[in-house]
Amino acid sequence: LAARVLDSAPPELTLDPLRGVFGWVKVDTTPSTESKPVPGLLRMQLAMAVLADYSGSVAFVALLKYVSALVLMATVLLIPIVAEAEAFAFGVETLPTPLTLLGGALIVARSESTPDCP
């Protein structure tokens, strides 16, 4: 809903791989407007889910034997910040907007004010 309101070109409820909300579901290659094939994203999404998400989660659980849960949770909270820096360094993302920085500051402020667990 926010993307529909805030984005200059709102997403469409179609299977279009560039603007469609369900564009990642396409498995077959489809010619784009430039007549170049656009690969389906479903296989890539499944591979990312299995390779990155599942194996990363298993690694974090395995590390609980050796590292404090507090250290692991701090690491998990740093993942979006590191990912943003990597994306900017590789040139696939721009610097965060002030609204993004404000959201990050609110999350950090809230996590600082959370009382310690027993």
C-alpha positions, 0 to 999 in steps of 0.5 A: 500500500505504501509503495502505491502511494509513495512511488512515482510509478506504483507497482501493478497487480500483474506478472510483469517482471519489472513493475508487477507485484507478482513478477517474481512468479514467472518461470519462463523467459519472456521478451521485454520491451527491448526484445531481450529475454527476462529470466524468471525469478522464481528459481532465483527466489527459491535458491536464495530461500534455500541457500541464504536464508535457511543456511544462515538460520542454521548457522546462527542456531549452531553458533548459539553453542559458542556465542552469547545470544546477545551478540548474535542478536546484535549481529542480526540487527546489523545485517540490513545496515551491512546489506545497504552498504554493500549494495551502495558499494556495488552500485546497485543501490543509492544512499538511504533517504532521510526517511530510511535513516529516521526509521533506522534511528527509531528501531535503534532507539526502541531497542535501546529502551527495551528492558533487559530480560531476566 
